[in-house]
Amino acid sequence: MAEYEKKVRKLLMEYGCTFVRHGKGDHDIWYSPILQRHITVDSKIKSRHTANAIMKQSGIDFKF
């Protein structure tokens, strides 16, 4: 299985998203300036579908 966590975090930073805080469990809260809202990012993203959902929620037009 592919690990998408590092790729997702790198793309979020490239598009100007910022880390806000650690959430419950192994989740982190990020802020997307594109949609001006907070998004939740899991620290163990193993599915490309989950990675694509995070990209969509952050307003980034990117597909894995």
All heavy atoms as TSV, in Angstrom:
chain	resi	resn	atom	element	x	y	z
A	1	MET	N	N	0.834	-1.190	0.000
A	1	MET	CA	C	0.000	0.000	0.000
A	1	MET	C	C	0.875	1.249	0.000
A	1	MET	O	O	1.895	1.303	0.657
A	1	MET	CB	C	-0.870	0.035	1.243
A	1	MET	CG	C	-2.097	-0.790	1.160
A	1	MET	SD	S	-3.164	-0.403	2.539
A	1	MET	CE	C	-4.576	-1.267	1.986
A	2	ALA	N	N	0.414	2.223	-0.717
A	2	ALA	CA	C	1.149	3.483	-0.789
A	2	ALA	C	C	0.816	4.357	0.416
A	2	ALA	O	O	-0.287	4.325	0.929
A	2	ALA	CB	C	0.779	4.203	-2.070
A	3	GLU	N	N	1.792	5.105	0.831
A	3	GLU	CA	C	1.596	6.069	1.912
A	3	GLU	C	C	1.409	7.437	1.273
A	3	GLU	O	O	2.290	7.929	0.582
A	3	GLU	CB	C	2.808	6.087	2.838
A	3	GLU	CG	C	2.967	4.836	3.665
A	3	GLU	CD	C	1.962	4.756	4.806
A	3	GLU	OE1	O	1.482	5.794	5.277
A	3	GLU	OE2	O	1.668	3.619	5.216
A	4	TYR	N	N	0.278	8.059	1.499
A	4	TYR	CA	C	-0.035	9.341	0.879
A	4	TYR	C	C	0.156	10.522	1.822
A	4	TYR	O	O	0.073	11.668	1.388
A	4	TYR	CB	C	-1.478	9.340	0.380
A	4	TYR	CG	C	-1.694	8.416	-0.792
A	4	TYR	CD1	C	-2.210	7.143	-0.608
A	4	TYR	CD2	C	-1.380	8.816	-2.077
A	4	TYR	CE1	C	-2.403	6.289	-1.678
A	4	TYR	CE2	C	-1.565	7.974	-3.157
A	4	TYR	CZ	C	-2.086	6.709	-2.950
A	4	TYR	OH	O	-2.274	5.866	-4.015
A	5	GLU	N	N	0.419	10.268	3.091
A	5	GLU	CA	C	0.463	11.339	4.084
A	5	GLU	C	C	1.489	12.418	3.740
A	5	GLU	O	O	1.170	13.604	3.742
A	5	GLU	CB	C	0.774	10.754	5.461
A	5	GLU	CG	C	0.776	11.794	6.553
A	5	GLU	CD	C	1.990	11.705	7.439
A	5	GLU	OE1	O	2.611	10.649	7.501
A	5	GLU	OE2	O	2.303	12.728	8.052
A	6	LYS	N	N	2.714	12.032	3.417
A	6	LYS	CA	C	3.755	13.015	3.107
A	6	LYS	C	C	3.429	13.795	1.844
A	6	LYS	O	O	3.658	15.004	1.774
A	6	LYS	CB	C	5.110	12.326	2.972
A	6	LYS	CG	C	5.652	11.818	4.290
A	6	LYS	CD	C	6.994	11.166	4.126
A	6	LYS	CE	C	7.469	10.615	5.461
A	6	LYS	NZ	N	8.743	9.924	5.345
A	7	LYS	N	N	2.880	13.116	0.842
A	7	LYS	CA	C	2.521	13.782	-0.409
A	7	LYS	C	C	1.409	14.802	-0.188
A	7	LYS	O	O	1.441	15.909	-0.720
A	7	LYS	CB	C	2.081	12.754	-1.442
A	7	LYS	CG	C	3.160	11.785	-1.842
A	7	LYS	CD	C	2.626	10.699	-2.752
A	7	LYS	CE	C	3.655	9.627	-3.005
A	7	LYS	NZ	N	3.101	8.510	-3.792
A	8	VAL	N	N	0.414	14.418	0.627
A	8	VAL	CA	C	-0.711	15.312	0.907
A	8	VAL	C	C	-0.228	16.543	1.660
A	8	VAL	O	O	-0.560	17.677	1.303
A	8	VAL	CB	C	-1.812	14.567	1.705
A	8	VAL	CG1	C	-2.828	15.541	2.265
A	8	VAL	CG2	C	-2.500	13.547	0.816
A	9	ARG	N	N	0.568	16.339	2.700
A	9	ARG	CA	C	1.067	17.467	3.490
A	9	ARG	C	C	1.937	18.401	2.641
A	9	ARG	O	O	1.871	19.618	2.790
A	9	ARG	CB	C	1.844	16.968	4.702
A	9	ARG	CG	C	0.945	16.323	5.725
A	9	ARG	CD	C	1.732	15.748	6.885
A	9	ARG	NE	N	0.900	14.958	7.741
A	9	ARG	CZ	C	0.202	15.437	8.767
A	9	ARG	NH1	N	0.271	16.702	9.058
A	9	ARG	NH2	N	-0.556	14.642	9.497
A	10	LYS	N	N	2.760	17.836	1.757
A	10	LYS	CA	C	3.604	18.652	0.892
A	10	LYS	C	C	2.751	19.502	-0.044
A	10	LYS	O	O	3.003	20.699	-0.215
A	10	LYS	CB	C	4.542	17.748	0.083
A	10	LYS	CG	C	5.495	18.504	-0.797
A	10	LYS	CD	C	6.415	17.574	-1.549
A	10	LYS	CE	C	7.291	18.368	-2.494
A	10	LYS	NZ	N	8.070	17.520	-3.377
A	11	LEU	N	N	1.730	18.903	-0.635
A	11	LEU	CA	C	0.848	19.657	-1.523
A	11	LEU	C	C	0.078	20.737	-0.768
A	11	LEU	O	O	-0.102	21.847	-1.277
A	11	LEU	CB	C	-0.138	18.718	-2.225
A	11	LEU	CG	C	0.420	17.963	-3.414
A	11	LEU	CD1	C	-0.556	16.876	-3.847
A	11	LEU	CD2	C	0.667	18.917	-4.566
A	12	LEU	N	N	-0.383	20.422	0.431
A	12	LEU	CA	C	-1.097	21.419	1.228
A	12	LEU	C	C	-0.210	22.635	1.478
A	12	LEU	O	O	-0.644	23.779	1.311
A	12	LEU	CB	C	-1.551	20.816	2.562
A	12	LEU	CG	C	-2.709	19.819	2.507
A	12	LEU	CD1	C	-2.924	19.185	3.882
A	12	LEU	CD2	C	-3.984	20.469	2.015
A	13	MET	N	N	1.056	22.404	1.830
A	13	MET	CA	C	1.973	23.514	2.085
A	13	MET	C	C	2.270	24.302	0.808
A	13	MET	O	O	2.367	25.521	0.839
A	13	MET	CB	C	3.262	23.007	2.717
A	13	MET	CG	C	3.073	22.609	4.167
A	13	MET	SD	S	4.607	22.272	5.045
A	13	MET	CE	C	5.035	20.676	4.358
A	14	GLU	N	N	2.397	23.601	-0.324
A	14	GLU	CA	C	2.677	24.280	-1.595
A	14	GLU	C	C	1.543	25.217	-1.991
A	14	GLU	O	O	1.780	26.240	-2.619
A	14	GLU	CB	C	2.911	23.260	-2.704
A	14	GLU	CG	C	4.244	22.574	-2.622
A	14	GLU	CD	C	4.437	21.520	-3.704
A	14	GLU	OE1	O	3.574	21.397	-4.597
A	14	GLU	OE2	O	5.452	20.802	-3.634
A	15	TYR	N	N	0.308	24.863	-1.626
A	15	TYR	CA	C	-0.849	25.688	-1.975
A	15	TYR	C	C	-1.189	26.694	-0.883
A	15	TYR	O	O	-2.235	27.330	-0.928
A	15	TYR	CB	C	-2.060	24.803	-2.274
A	15	TYR	CG	C	-2.021	24.222	-3.674
A	15	TYR	CD1	C	-1.369	23.020	-3.923
A	15	TYR	CD2	C	-2.611	24.881	-4.746
A	15	TYR	CE1	C	-1.319	22.479	-5.189
A	15	TYR	CE2	C	-2.563	24.355	-6.015
A	15	TYR	CZ	C	-1.917	23.155	-6.245
A	15	TYR	OH	O	-1.868	22.629	-7.513
A	16	GLY	N	N	-0.333	26.840	0.104
A	16	GLY	CA	C	-0.515	27.870	1.113
A	16	GLY	C	C	-1.316	27.464	2.335
A	16	GLY	O	O	-1.619	28.302	3.184
A	17	CYS	N	N	-1.665	26.198	2.443
A	17	CYS	CA	C	-2.386	25.730	3.629
A	17	CYS	C	C	-1.421	25.695	4.809
A	17	CYS	O	O	-0.236	25.433	4.639
A	17	CYS	CB	C	-2.974	24.346	3.389
A	17	CYS	SG	S	-4.209	24.301	2.081
A	18	THR	N	N	-1.947	25.954	5.997
A	18	THR	CA	C	-1.095	26.002	7.176
A	18	THR	C	C	-1.594	25.048	8.247
A	18	THR	O	O	-2.798	24.854	8.411
A	18	THR	CB	C	-1.046	27.423	7.770
A	18	THR	OG1	O	-2.380	27.864	8.026
A	18	THR	CG2	C	-0.369	28.390	6.824
A	19	PHE	N	N	-0.643	24.476	8.977
A	19	PHE	CA	C	-0.959	23.606	10.106
A	19	PHE	C	C	-1.451	24.472	11.247
A	19	PHE	O	O	-0.831	25.478	11.592
A	19	PHE	CB	C	0.290	22.826	10.525
A	19	PHE	CG	C	0.111	22.026	11.766
A	19	PHE	CD1	C	-0.522	20.798	11.726
A	19	PHE	CD2	C	0.560	22.500	12.984
A	19	PHE	CE1	C	-0.687	20.042	12.882
A	19	PHE	CE2	C	0.404	21.762	14.142
A	19	PHE	CZ	C	-0.233	20.539	14.084
A	20	VAL	N	N	-2.590	24.085	11.853
A	20	VAL	CA	C	-3.163	24.857	12.947
A	20	VAL	C	C	-2.847	24.196	14.288
A	20	VAL	O	O	-2.271	24.824	15.172
A	20	VAL	CB	C	-4.695	25.015	12.778
A	20	VAL	CG1	C	-5.303	25.752	13.946
A	20	VAL	CG2	C	-5.011	25.712	11.469
A	21	ARG	N	N	-3.234	22.919	14.438
A	21	ARG	CA	C	-3.028	22.236	15.710
A	21	ARG	C	C	-3.243	20.744	15.524
A	21	ARG	O	O	-3.749	20.294	14.503
A	21	ARG	CB	C	-3.992	22.760	16.766
A	21	ARG	CG	C	-5.448	22.482	16.432
A	21	ARG	CD	C	-6.396	23.024	17.498
A	21	ARG	NE	N	-7.768	22.918	17.088
A	21	ARG	CZ	C	-8.537	21.840	17.257
A	21	ARG	NH1	N	-8.061	20.756	17.824
A	21	ARG	NH2	N	-9.784	21.835	16.857
A	22	HIS	N	N	-2.860	19.992	16.550
A	22	HIS	CA	C	-3.151	18.567	16.575
A	22	HIS	C	C	-4.582	18.380	17.038
A	22	HIS	O	O	-5.042	19.054	17.958
A	22	HIS	CB	C	-2.203	17.827	17.532
A	22	HIS	CG	C	-0.781	17.843	17.072
A	22	HIS	ND1	N	-0.342	17.109	15.985
A	22	HIS	CD2	C	0.297	18.507	17.524
A	22	HIS	CE1	C	0.945	17.329	15.810
A	22	HIS	NE2	N	1.359	18.185	16.729
A	23	GLY	N	N	-5.287	17.466	16.414
A	23	GLY	CA	C	-6.656	17.168	16.808
A	23	GLY	C	C	-6.696	15.929	17.674
A	23	GLY	O	O	-5.700	15.523	18.272
A	24	LYS	N	N	-7.871	15.325	17.732
A	24	LYS	CA	C	-8.017	14.100	18.532
A	24	LYS	C	C	-7.369	12.920	17.818
A	24	LYS	O	O	-7.418	12.823	16.592
A	24	LYS	CB	C	-9.493	13.804	18.762
A	24	LYS	CG	C	-10.152	14.776	19.700
A	24	LYS	CD	C	-11.529	14.306	20.067
A	24	LYS	CE	C	-12.099	15.204	21.140
A	24	LYS	NZ	N	-13.372	14.721	21.642
A	25	GLY	N	N	-6.795	12.040	18.594
A	25	GLY	CA	C	-6.182	10.847	18.016
A	25	GLY	C	C	-4.998	11.203	17.154
A	25	GLY	O	O	-4.119	11.951	17.559
A	26	ASP	N	N	-4.988	10.666	15.953
A	26	ASP	CA	C	-3.869	10.926	15.043
A	26	ASP	C	C	-4.263	11.875	13.914
A	26	ASP	O	O	-3.751	11.780	12.803
A	26	ASP	CB	C	-3.322	9.605	14.486
A	26	ASP	CG	C	-4.384	8.797	13.754
A	26	ASP	OD1	O	-5.552	9.211	13.761
A	26	ASP	OD2	O	-4.027	7.754	13.187
A	27	HIS	N	N	-5.167	12.798	14.181
A	27	HIS	CA	C	-5.600	13.770	13.183
A	27	HIS	C	C	-4.991	15.138	13.478
A	27	HIS	O	O	-4.726	15.482	14.615
A	27	HIS	CB	C	-7.131	13.890	13.175
A	27	HIS	CG	C	-7.805	12.667	12.665
A	27	HIS	ND1	N	-8.015	11.558	13.452
A	27	HIS	CD2	C	-8.307	12.362	11.455
A	27	HIS	CE1	C	-8.622	10.633	12.734
A	27	HIS	NE2	N	-8.802	11.095	11.519
A	28	ASP	N	N	-4.775	15.898	12.406
A	28	ASP	CA	C	-4.287	17.263	12.520
A	28	ASP	C	C	-5.287	18.193	11.846
A	28	ASP	O	O	-5.963	17.807	10.886
A	28	ASP	CB	C	-2.921	17.418	11.838
A	28	ASP	CG	C	-1.825	16.656	12.557
A	28	ASP	OD1	O	-1.948	16.465	13.781
A	28	ASP	OD2	O	-0.853	16.257	11.891
A	29	ILE	N	N	-5.345	19.425	12.325
A	29	ILE	CA	C	-6.232	20.430	11.762
A	29	ILE	C	C	-5.376	21.402	10.949
A	29	ILE	O	O	-4.385	21.934	11.447
A	29	ILE	CB	C	-6.990	21.202	12.877
A	29	ILE	CG1	C	-7.660	20.235	13.850
A	29	ILE	CG2	C	-7.988	22.181	12.268
A	29	ILE	CD1	C	-8.677	19.309	13.234
A	30	TRP	N	N	-5.776	21.605	9.703
A	30	TRP	CA	C	-5.094	22.518	8.803
A	30	TRP	C	C	-6.080	23.594	8.358
A	30	TRP	O	O	-7.283	23.379	8.371
A	30	TRP	CB	C	-4.593	21.771	7.557
A	30	TRP	CG	C	-3.398	20.906	7.807
A	30	TRP	CD1	C	-3.347	19.775	8.562
A	30	TRP	CD2	C	-2.095	21.103	7.293
A	30	TRP	NE1	N	-2.095	19.246	8.541
A	30	TRP	CE2	C	-1.299	20.046	7.765
A	30	TRP	CE3	C	-1.524	22.057	6.474
A	30	TRP	CZ2	C	0.049	19.932	7.443
A	30	TRP	CZ3	C	-0.186	21.936	6.149
A	30	TRP	CH2	C	0.596	20.880	6.634
A	31	TYR	N	N	-5.546	24.747	7.926
A	31	TYR	CA	C	-6.382	25.826	7.407
A	31	TYR	C	C	-6.104	26.004	5.922
A	31	TYR	O	O	-4.945	26.095	5.507
A	31	TYR	CB	C	-6.092	27.138	8.150
A	31	TYR	CG	C	-6.905	28.295	7.608
A	31	TYR	CD1	C	-8.249	28.410	7.911
A	31	TYR	CD2	C	-6.328	29.240	6.773
A	31	TYR	CE1	C	-9.009	29.444	7.402
A	31	TYR	CE2	C	-7.066	30.279	6.260
A	31	TYR	CZ	C	-8.405	30.383	6.584
A	31	TYR	OH	O	-9.156	31.403	6.071
A	32	SER	N	N	-7.171	26.049	5.135
A	32	SER	CA	C	-7.050	26.239	3.690
A	32	SER	C	C	-7.450	27.668	3.336
A	32	SER	O	O	-8.617	28.037	3.485
A	32	SER	CB	C	-7.960	25.265	2.942
A	32	SER	OG	O	-7.991	25.587	1.569
A	33	PRO	N	N	-6.495	28.484	2.857
A	33	PRO	CA	C	-6.840	29.852	2.462
A	33	PRO	C	C	-7.646	29.897	1.160
A	33	PRO	O	O	-8.290	30.899	0.868
A	33	PRO	CB	C	-5.477	30.528	2.292
A	33	PRO	CG	C	-4.560	29.411	1.947
A	33	PRO	CD	C	-5.076	28.203	2.697
A	34	ILE	N	N	-7.639	28.813	0.413
A	34	ILE	CA	C	-8.379	28.758	-0.847
A	34	ILE	C	C	-9.880	28.824	-0.566
A	34	ILE	O	O	-10.609	29.612	-1.172
A	34	ILE	CB	C	-8.021	27.487	-1.639
A	34	ILE	CG1	C	-6.534	27.487	-1.973
A	34	ILE	CG2	C	-8.862	27.371	-2.902
A	34	ILE	CD1	C	-5.995	26.153	-2.440
A	35	LEU	N	N	-10.346	27.993	0.351
A	35	LEU	CA	C	-11.767	27.970	0.720
A	35	LEU	C	C	-12.034	28.667	2.047
A	35	LEU	O	O	-13.184	28.755	2.473
A	35	LEU	CB	C	-12.265	26.513	0.803
A	35	LEU	CG	C	-12.222	25.726	-0.487
A	35	LEU	CD1	C	-12.708	24.301	-0.245
A	35	LEU	CD2	C	-13.063	26.393	-1.557
A	36	GLN	N	N	-10.989	29.136	2.703
A	36	GLN	CA	C	-11.072	29.820	3.992
A	36	GLN	C	C	-11.822	28.987	5.024
A	36	GLN	O	O	-12.787	29.439	5.632
A	36	GLN	CB	C	-11.724	31.193	3.829
A	36	GLN	CG	C	-10.938	32.086	2.915
A	36	GLN	CD	C	-11.577	33.439	2.726
A	36	GLN	OE1	O	-12.687	33.683	3.164
A	36	GLN	NE2	N	-10.872	34.321	2.057
A	37	ARG	N	N	-11.345	27.751	5.195
A	37	ARG	CA	C	-11.943	26.863	6.186
A	37	ARG	C	C	-10.901	25.877	6.706
A	37	ARG	O	O	-9.842	25.701	6.112
A	37	ARG	CB	C	-13.151	26.122	5.622
A	37	ARG	CG	C	-12.817	25.243	4.442
A	37	ARG	CD	C	-14.027	24.582	3.883
A	37	ARG	NE	N	-13.901	23.149	4.101
A	37	ARG	CZ	C	-14.800	22.270	3.749
A	37	ARG	NH1	N	-15.912	22.653	3.193
A	37	ARG	NH2	N	-14.606	20.995	3.964
A	38	HIS	N	N	-11.220	25.243	7.816
A	38	HIS	CA	C	-10.337	24.245	8.414
A	38	HIS	C	C	-10.652	22.869	7.842
A	38	HIS	O	O	-11.806	22.565	7.540
A	38	HIS	CB	C	-10.516	24.225	9.933
A	38	HIS	CG	C	-9.981	25.451	10.589
A	38	HIS	ND1	N	-10.757	26.557	10.837
A	38	HIS	CD2	C	-8.740	25.759	11.030
A	38	HIS	CE1	C	-10.025	27.480	11.417
A	38	HIS	NE2	N	-8.786	27.026	11.549
A	39	ILE	N	N	-9.608	22.058	7.699
A	39	ILE	CA	C	-9.778	20.696	7.218
A	39	ILE	C	C	-9.048	19.748	8.166
A	39	ILE	O	O	-8.101	20.143	8.841
A	39	ILE	CB	C	-9.253	20.515	5.772
A	39	ILE	CG1	C	-7.804	20.977	5.664
A	39	ILE	CG2	C	-10.125	21.238	4.783
A	39	ILE	CD1	C	-7.163	20.643	4.347
A	40	THR	N	N	-9.495	18.516	8.210
A	40	THR	CA	C	-8.891	17.489	9.052
A	40	THR	C	C	-8.046	16.570	8.189
A	40	THR	O	O	-8.504	16.076	7.159
A	40	THR	CB	C	-9.988	16.674	9.758
A	40	THR	OG1	O	-10.820	17.566	10.484
A	40	THR	CG2	C	-9.386	15.664	10.707
A	41	VAL	N	N	-6.814	16.343	8.628
A	41	VAL	CA	C	-5.892	15.476	7.899
A	41	VAL	C	C	-5.451	14.351	8.819
A	41	VAL	O	O	-4.907	14.599	9.899
A	41	VAL	CB	C	-4.666	16.270	7.395
A	41	VAL	CG1	C	-3.707	15.358	6.654
A	41	VAL	CG2	C	-5.105	17.419	6.509
A	42	ASP	N	N	-5.687	13.128	8.391
A	42	ASP	CA	C	-5.268	11.951	9.157
A	42	ASP	C	C	-3.760	11.767	9.003
A	42	ASP	O	O	-3.194	12.087	7.962
A	42	ASP	CB	C	-6.013	10.723	8.625
A	42	ASP	CG	C	-5.886	9.514	9.512
A	42	ASP	OD1	O	-5.159	9.583	10.520
A	42	ASP	OD2	O	-6.513	8.489	9.209
A	43	SER	N	N	-3.118	11.238	10.010
A	43	SER	CA	C	-1.668	11.048	9.924
A	43	SER	C	C	-1.290	9.735	9.250
A	43	SER	O	O	-0.128	9.510	8.957
A	43	SER	CB	C	-1.035	11.110	11.313
A	43	SER	OG	O	-1.481	10.021	12.079
A	44	LYS	N	N	-2.260	8.879	8.992
A	44	LYS	CA	C	-1.994	7.610	8.310
A	44	LYS	C	C	-2.943	7.473	7.125
A	44	LYS	O	O	-3.956	6.792	7.207
A	44	LYS	CB	C	-2.182	6.446	9.273
A	44	LYS	CG	C	-1.210	6.458	10.414
A	44	LYS	CD	C	-1.490	5.334	11.373
A	44	LYS	CE	C	-0.625	5.489	12.591
A	44	LYS	NZ	N	-1.382	5.611	13.812
A	45	ILE	N	N	-2.608	8.114	6.010
A	45	ILE	CA	C	-3.442	8.062	4.818
A	45	ILE	C	C	-2.930	6.934	3.936
A	45	ILE	O	O	-1.860	7.039	3.346
A	45	ILE	CB	C	-3.404	9.406	4.059
A	45	ILE	CG1	C	-3.799	10.543	4.991
A	45	ILE	CG2	C	-4.305	9.351	2.843
A	45	ILE	CD1	C	-3.540	11.913	4.424
A	46	LYS	N	N	-3.683	5.860	3.843
A	46	LYS	CA	C	-3.258	4.709	3.053
A	46	LYS	C	C	-4.069	4.544	1.776
A	46	LYS	O	O	-3.702	3.782	0.900
A	46	LYS	CB	C	-3.348	3.444	3.900
A	46	LYS	CG	C	-2.412	3.499	5.078
A	46	LYS	CD	C	-2.320	2.186	5.775
A	46	LYS	CE	C	-1.451	2.359	6.988
A	46	LYS	NZ	N	-0.441	1.385	7.141
A	47	SER	N	N	-5.168	5.261	1.660
A	47	SER	CA	C	-6.034	5.132	0.501
A	47	SER	C	C	-5.951	6.389	-0.367
A	47	SER	O	O	-5.981	7.514	0.145
A	47	SER	CB	C	-7.482	4.940	0.972
A	47	SER	OG	O	-8.380	5.137	-0.080
A	48	ARG	N	N	-5.856	6.195	-1.671
A	48	ARG	CA	C	-5.827	7.361	-2.554
A	48	ARG	C	C	-7.172	8.069	-2.548
A	48	ARG	O	O	-7.242	9.271	-2.786
A	48	ARG	CB	C	-5.419	6.974	-3.966
A	48	ARG	CG	C	-6.442	6.201	-4.750
A	48	ARG	CD	C	-5.948	5.926	-6.173
A	48	ARG	NE	N	-6.822	4.998	-6.825
A	48	ARG	CZ	C	-7.880	5.342	-7.528
A	48	ARG	NH1	N	-8.185	6.609	-7.685
A	48	ARG	NH2	N	-8.647	4.433	-8.086
A	49	HIS	N	N	-8.229	7.350	-2.240
A	49	HIS	CA	C	-9.556	7.966	-2.167
A	49	HIS	C	C	-9.622	8.950	-1.004
A	49	HIS	O	O	-10.184	10.040	-1.137
A	49	HIS	CB	C	-10.635	6.903	-2.028
A	49	HIS	CG	C	-10.647	5.933	-3.164
A	49	HIS	ND1	N	-11.004	6.291	-4.448
A	49	HIS	CD2	C	-10.303	4.627	-3.223
A	49	HIS	CE1	C	-10.903	5.236	-5.241
A	49	HIS	NE2	N	-10.474	4.211	-4.519
A	50	THR	N	N	-9.028	8.588	0.109
A	50	THR	CA	C	-8.967	9.490	1.257
A	50	THR	C	C	-8.102	10.702	0.926
A	50	THR	O	O	-8.457	11.835	1.248
A	50	THR	CB	C	-8.404	8.762	2.490
A	50	THR	OG1	O	-9.204	7.612	2.749
A	50	THR	CG2	C	-8.385	9.665	3.706
A	51	ALA	N	N	-6.985	10.468	0.277
A	51	ALA	CA	C	-6.096	11.563	-0.114
A	51	ALA	C	C	-6.805	12.515	-1.069
A	51	ALA	O	O	-6.703	13.739	-0.932
A	51	ALA	CB	C	-4.827	11.005	-0.758
A	52	ASN	N	N	-7.544	11.978	-2.025
A	52	ASN	CA	C	-8.285	12.813	-2.963
A	52	ASN	C	C	-9.390	13.593	-2.260
A	52	ASN	O	O	-9.663	14.744	-2.614
A	52	ASN	CB	C	-8.866	11.963	-4.091
A	52	ASN	CG	C	-7.813	11.487	-5.064
A	52	ASN	OD1	O	-6.756	12.101	-5.196
A	52	ASN	ND2	N	-8.077	10.391	-5.731
A	53	ALA	N	N	-10.024	12.995	-1.275
A	53	ALA	CA	C	-11.076	13.683	-0.519
A	53	ALA	C	C	-10.490	14.868	0.250
A	53	ALA	O	O	-11.111	15.942	0.303
A	53	ALA	CB	C	-11.765	12.718	0.430
A	54	ILE	N	N	-9.310	14.701	0.812
A	54	ILE	CA	C	-8.658	15.799	1.528
A	54	ILE	C	C	-8.321	16.925	0.556
A	54	ILE	O	O	-8.518	18.103	0.861
A	54	ILE	CB	C	-7.409	15.302	2.272
A	54	ILE	CG1	C	-7.823	14.369	3.413
A	54	ILE	CG2	C	-6.578	16.470	2.802
A	54	ILE	CD1	C	-6.677	13.620	4.051
A	55	MET	N	N	-7.826	16.575	-0.617
A	55	MET	CA	C	-7.527	17.593	-1.629
A	55	MET	C	C	-8.790	18.360	-2.026
A	55	MET	O	O	-8.774	19.584	-2.146
A	55	MET	CB	C	-6.906	16.951	-2.882
A	55	MET	CG	C	-5.549	16.348	-2.680
A	55	MET	SD	S	-4.265	17.577	-2.414
A	55	MET	CE	C	-3.981	17.382	-0.675
A	56	LYS	N	N	-9.876	17.636	-2.213
A	56	LYS	CA	C	-11.149	18.262	-2.589
A	56	LYS	C	C	-11.653	19.187	-1.481
A	56	LYS	O	O	-12.104	20.297	-1.756
A	56	LYS	CB	C	-12.185	17.185	-2.893
A	56	LYS	CG	C	-13.485	17.731	-3.419
A	56	LYS	CD	C	-14.428	16.606	-3.796
A	56	LYS	CE	C	-15.727	17.144	-4.346
A	56	LYS	NZ	N	-16.647	16.070	-4.712
A	57	GLN	N	N	-11.561	18.741	-0.234
A	57	GLN	CA	C	-12.021	19.546	0.901
A	57	GLN	C	C	-11.193	20.814	1.062
A	57	GLN	O	O	-11.698	21.824	1.548
A	57	GLN	CB	C	-11.962	18.740	2.197
A	57	GLN	CG	C	-12.989	17.646	2.271
A	57	GLN	CD	C	-12.777	16.738	3.473
A	57	GLN	OE1	O	-11.938	17.008	4.327
A	57	GLN	NE2	N	-13.538	15.656	3.521
A	58	SER	N	N	-9.936	20.766	0.665
A	58	SER	CA	C	-9.071	21.938	0.803
A	58	SER	C	C	-9.165	22.871	-0.401
A	58	SER	O	O	-8.595	23.955	-0.384
A	58	SER	CB	C	-7.623	21.508	1.016
A	58	SER	OG	O	-7.144	20.815	-0.116
A	59	GLY	N	N	-9.851	22.456	-1.453
A	59	GLY	CA	C	-10.012	23.299	-2.635
A	59	GLY	C	C	-8.890	23.175	-3.647
A	59	GLY	O	O	-8.779	23.962	-4.575
A	60	ILE	N	N	-8.056	22.165	-3.487
A	60	ILE	CA	C	-6.938	21.940	-4.399
A	60	ILE	C	C	-7.369	20.958	-5.482
A	60	ILE	O	O	-7.859	19.876	-5.185
A	60	ILE	CB	C	-5.717	21.388	-3.634
A	60	ILE	CG1	C	-5.259	22.407	-2.584
A	60	ILE	CG2	C	-4.577	21.045	-4.593
A	60	ILE	CD1	C	-4.201	21.882	-1.641
A	61	ASP	N	N	-7.182	21.356	-6.727
A	61	ASP	CA	C	-7.578	20.513	-7.857
A	61	ASP	C	C	-6.416	19.578	-8.206
A	61	ASP	O	O	-5.595	19.887	-9.072
A	61	ASP	CB	C	-7.966	21.375	-9.047
A	61	ASP	CG	C	-8.534	20.556	-10.191
A	61	ASP	OD1	O	-9.112	19.479	-9.916
A	61	ASP	OD2	O	-8.412	20.990	-11.357
A	62	PHE	N	N	-6.322	18.477	-7.494
A	62	PHE	CA	C	-5.248	17.505	-7.693
A	62	PHE	C	C	-5.807	16.119	-7.412
A	62	PHE	O	O	-6.538	15.923	-6.453
A	62	PHE	CB	C	-4.077	17.798	-6.738
A	62	PHE	CG	C	-2.895	16.893	-6.948
A	62	PHE	CD1	C	-1.927	17.223	-7.866
A	62	PHE	CD2	C	-2.764	15.719	-6.229
A	62	PHE	CE1	C	-0.842	16.381	-8.063
A	62	PHE	CE2	C	-1.678	14.878	-6.421
A	62	PHE	CZ	C	-0.711	15.220	-7.347
A	63	LYS	N	N	-5.462	15.153	-8.269
A	63	LYS	CA	C	-5.915	13.766	-8.092
A	63	LYS	C	C	-4.699	12.851	-8.020
A	63	LYS	O	O	-3.758	12.991	-8.792
A	63	LYS	CB	C	-6.788	13.336	-9.263
A	63	LYS	CG	C	-8.011	14.174	-9.467
A	63	LYS	CD	C	-9.175	13.551	-8.791
A	63	LYS	CE	C	-10.432	14.246	-9.227
A	63	LYS	NZ	N	-11.169	14.835	-8.169
A	64	PHE	N	N	-4.711	11.928	-7.091
A	64	PHE	CA	C	-3.661	10.923	-6.978
A	64	PHE	C	C	-3.982	9.738	-7.852
A	64	PHE	O	O	-5.090	9.423	-8.137
A	64	PHE	CB	C	-3.507	10.449	-5.521
A	64	PHE	CG	C	-2.847	11.469	-4.645
A	64	PHE	CD1	C	-3.603	12.303	-3.849
A	64	PHE	CD2	C	-1.473	11.612	-4.626
A	64	PHE	CE1	C	-3.005	13.250	-3.028
A	64	PHE	CE2	C	-0.864	12.538	-3.824
A	64	PHE	CZ	C	-1.637	13.359	-3.023
